[in-house]
């Protein structure tokens, strides 16, 4: 039988899993920041309502991603304190 892949659960995560999620999180932050910069450049060029709205949505997503990174870092500190 194949082993079923489980979802990431922060409360049950090991230090290794948290470190892996932090690396993925940093990659996503960089990717979202680059897309945000491109959208800002397009907005400055065309002053389109669409690009303005897209910039606001991307800033919101970046805020949420950074908050999730802070939660992961808190969990990492808790795990390193215990071990």
C-alpha positions, 0 to 999 in steps of 0.5 A: 500500500502507498503511504498517504501524504498528510497535510502540514499541521503546525501544532504537530510539526517537527522542527524539520517540517517547520524549517521546510515551510519557512523556506517555501514561505520565503520563496512565495514572499519573493515571488509575490514581491516581484509580481507586486513590483511588476504590477506597480510598474504597469500601474504607473505606466497606464494608471489603470483601475485594474492594475491599481486594484491588483496592487492593493490585492497583492499588498494584502496577500503579502501582508497575510504571507508575512504574518504566516511567516511570523507564526512559523518563526514563533513555532520554530522558537518554541520547538528549539526551546523544548528540544 
